[in-house]
Amino acid sequence: MKGATRLVPLPRVEKHLAAATVVVVGVGGLGTEVARLLAQAGVGRMILCDPDTVEASNLSRGALFLPAHVGLPKVDAAAQVLRELAPGMEVEVRADDFRYGVGLGELRAADLVLSCLDSIADRIALSSRCIFSGSPRGLLDAGLHPWGGEVRHYSSDGSCYVCGCSPVDRSMPAWHVACGFPPVLGAPAPVVTLVASWQAMFAVRLLFDEPLPEGIVTVDAAAGLSRPVLQDRAEDCPCHEVIDHRYIATTDLTVDSTVEEVLALTTAGERVQSWNPVDRQDALSPLHLDAAGPQRRLRELGIPPAEFLPVLRARPSQHVRYLALRGAL
């Protein structure tokens, strides 16, 4: 571990954590436990993002889920308990896929983003979005297997999650590439808690800009061992581009603005795009906003709060610029 650990007085710790915003993507067993630990540590604001609902099978591993929560969105159930555990903490919920639930501006503005996802493809996508957004402390990722797991910090100037993936992994859809093993062999609650504790401890250190072990920290719960595994930055990795702040324009647009209001901020020959198809029910629908009706609201198109909307111009060729929804900068 590089550098010496600083001893920070407790009042400063509490004040610093109370001012921090943390985004937790994936609110399953790992995500609920990490959220609980960070809430009790004193983090002041948390954004929870997950599209799923609580099932009976989640109760044995989800630290914040109760039998009465079955059928509720995971983020709502988790937020309810977190607010009771830490009444002073602000909790925002996004019951959606992170691509639609958390904008690039929010990733950039957050003090830390935590990935608690169970799909390689989703972890690739979130890693890419974090780096592209310019998230200041990068992404703190964790994953599980039946008798252990791993925690890895990815910063903008080091390797990313995608660097360790094969071309085949990069091309697989989320439903095809799940981490670990079939559900019957899922990690038991003690393993979930162990790996979550490592991730939460690393999160607190990152929030204080303290050093972490280099590489991926693997946790073997059965053997009682942990060790770092170094990972080099891949020179051919396509996911290290960071959006240039100079090309981002602040606006008064929100997710309740209409397509017409967005297009009013463009000039002739420019086309505004979403990062996802404008029709969520049709994966082959266009990305450009003018394919939707002028009175459609951005929220209806699945555009998240504080998103950066790309503005392209084919001729004459020029650098892509971005329209930042309110709250992004």
KAWO-V278976 format. One record per residue. RES is the residue in three letters. SS is DSSP state (a for helix, b for strand, c for the rest). NEAR is the number of other C-alpha atoms within 8 Angstrom. Layout:
RES;SS;NEAR + RES;SS;NEAR
This chain:
MET;c;6 + LYS;c;6 + GLY;c;5 + ALA;c;4 + THR;c;6 + ARG;c;5 + LEU;c;4 + VAL;c;6 + PRO;c;6 + LEU;a;6 + PRO;a;6 + ARG;a;8 + VAL;a;9 + GLU;a;9 + LYS;a;8 + HIS;a;8 + LEU;a;12 + ALA;a;11 + ALA;c;9 + ALA;c;12 + THR;b;12 + VAL;b;13 + VAL;b;13 + VAL;b;15 + VAL;b;14 + GLY;c;13 + VAL;c;15 + GLY;c;11 + GLY;a;12 + LEU;a;14 + GLY;a;13 + THR;a;13 + GLU;a;15 + VAL;a;12 + ALA;a;10 + ARG;a;11 + LEU;a;10 + LEU;a;11 + ALA;a;13 + GLN;a;9 + ALA;a;7 + GLY;c;11 + VAL;c;15 + GLY;c;13 + ARG;b;13 + MET;b;13 + ILE;b;12 + LEU;b;15 + CYS;b;18 + ASP;c;14 + PRO;c;10 + ASP;c;8 + THR;b;9 + VAL;c;13 + GLU;c;8 + ALA;a;7 + SER;a;5 + ASN;a;11 + LEU;c;11 + SER;c;7 + ARG;c;10 + GLY;c;13 + ALA;c;9 + LEU;c;11 + PHE;c;11 + LEU;c;7 + PRO;a;7 + ALA;a;4 + HIS;a;9 + VAL;c;10 + GLY;c;7 + LEU;c;9 + PRO;b;11 + LYS;a;14 + VAL;a;13 + ASP;a;10 + ALA;a;13 + ALA;a;12 + ALA;a;12 + GLN;a;8 + VAL;a;9 + LEU;a;14 + ARG;a;12 + GLU;a;7 + LEU;a;8 + ALA;c;10 + PRO;c;7 + GLY;c;6 + MET;c;13 + GLU;b;8 + VAL;b;11 + GLU;b;9 + VAL;b;10 + ARG;b;12 + ALA;c;13 + ASP;c;10 + ASP;c;9 + PHE;a;10 + ARG;a;9 + TYR;a;10 + GLY;a;14 + VAL;c;14 + GLY;c;15 + LEU;a;13 + GLY;a;14 + GLU;a;13 + LEU;a;15 + ARG;a;12 + ALA;a;10 + ALA;c;12 + ASP;c;11 + LEU;b;17 + VAL;b;16 + LEU;b;12 + SER;b;13 + CYS;c;14 + LEU;c;10 + ASP;c;11 + SER;b;11 + ILE;a;11 + ALA;a;14 + ASP;a;10 + ARG;a;12 + ILE;a;11 + ALA;a;8 + LEU;a;11 + SER;a;13 + SER;a;11 + ARG;a;9 + CYS;a;15 + ILE;a;16 + PHE;a;12 + SER;a;12 + GLY;c;12 + SER;c;17 + PRO;c;9 + ARG;c;10 + GLY;c;14 + LEU;b;15 + LEU;b;14 + ASP;b;12 + ALA;b;15 + GLY;b;12 + LEU;b;14 + HIS;b;11 + PRO;c;12 + TRP;c;11 + GLY;b;15 + GLY;b;14 + GLU;b;12 + VAL;b;14 + ARG;b;10 + HIS;b;10 + TYR;b;13 + SER;c;11 + SER;c;14 + ASP;c;4 + GLY;c;8 + SER;c;12 + CYS;c;13 + TYR;a;10 + VAL;a;11 + CYS;a;11 + GLY;a;8 + CYS;c;9 + SER;c;6 + PRO;a;6 + VAL;a;7 + ASP;a;10 + ARG;a;10 + SER;a;7 + MET;c;9 + PRO;c;7 + ALA;c;10 + TRP;c;6 + HIS;c;6 + VAL;c;11 + ALA;b;11 + CYS;c;10 + GLY;c;8 + PHE;c;10 + PRO;c;6 + PRO;a;5 + VAL;a;5 + LEU;a;7 + GLY;c;10 + ALA;c;11 + PRO;c;10 + ALA;a;10 + PRO;a;6 + VAL;a;13 + VAL;a;15 + THR;a;10 + LEU;a;9 + VAL;a;17 + ALA;a;13 + SER;a;11 + TRP;a;9 + GLN;a;13 + ALA;a;11 + MET;a;8 + PHE;a;9 + ALA;a;10 + VAL;a;9 + ARG;a;11 + LEU;a;12 + LEU;a;11 + PHE;c;6 + ASP;c;6 + GLU;c;9 + PRO;c;10 + LEU;c;9 + PRO;c;8 + GLU;c;8 + GLY;c;10 + ILE;b;12 + VAL;b;12 + THR;b;12 + VAL;b;12 + ASP;b;11 + ALA;c;10 + ALA;c;7 + ALA;c;5 + GLY;c;7 + LEU;b;8 + SER;b;8 + ARG;b;7 + PRO;b;10 + VAL;b;9 + LEU;c;7 + GLN;c;9 + ASP;c;7 + ARG;c;9 + ALA;c;8 + GLU;c;4 + ASP;c;4 + CYS;c;9 + PRO;c;5 + CYS;c;9 + HIS;c;10 + GLU;c;7 + VAL;c;9 + ILE;c;7 + ASP;c;6 + HIS;a;5 + ARG;a;4 + TYR;a;9 + ILE;b;11 + ALA;b;8 + THR;b;10 + THR;c;8 + ASP;c;6 + LEU;c;11 + THR;c;10 + VAL;c;11 + ASP;c;8 + SER;c;10 + THR;b;11 + VAL;a;15 + GLU;a;8 + GLU;a;9 + VAL;a;11 + LEU;a;9 + ALA;c;7 + LEU;c;6 + THR;c;10 + THR;c;6 + ALA;c;4 + GLY;c;7 + GLU;b;10 + ARG;b;11 + VAL;b;14 + GLN;b;11 + SER;c;12 + TRP;c;6 + ASN;c;8 + PRO;c;13 + VAL;c;14 + ASP;c;9 + ARG;c;9 + GLN;c;4 + ASP;c;7 + ALA;c;7 + LEU;c;5 + SER;c;8 + PRO;c;9 + LEU;c;11 + HIS;b;11 + LEU;a;12 + ASP;a;10 + ALA;a;8 + ALA;c;8 + GLY;c;7 + PRO;c;8 + GLN;c;7 + ARG;c;10 + ARG;b;11 + LEU;a;13 + ARG;a;9 + GLU;a;7 + LEU;a;10 + GLY;c;11 + ILE;c;13 + PRO;c;12 + PRO;c;14 + ALA;c;15 + GLU;c;14 + PHE;b;13 + LEU;b;12 + PRO;b;11 + VAL;b;13 + LEU;b;11 + ARG;b;11 + ALA;c;8 + ARG;c;6 + PRO;c;5 + SER;c;6 + GLN;c;7 + HIS;c;6 + VAL;c;9 + ARG;b;10 + TYR;b;11 + LEU;b;12 + ALA;b;16 + LEU;c;16 + ARG;c;12 + GLY;c;8 + ALA;c;16 + LEU;c;7
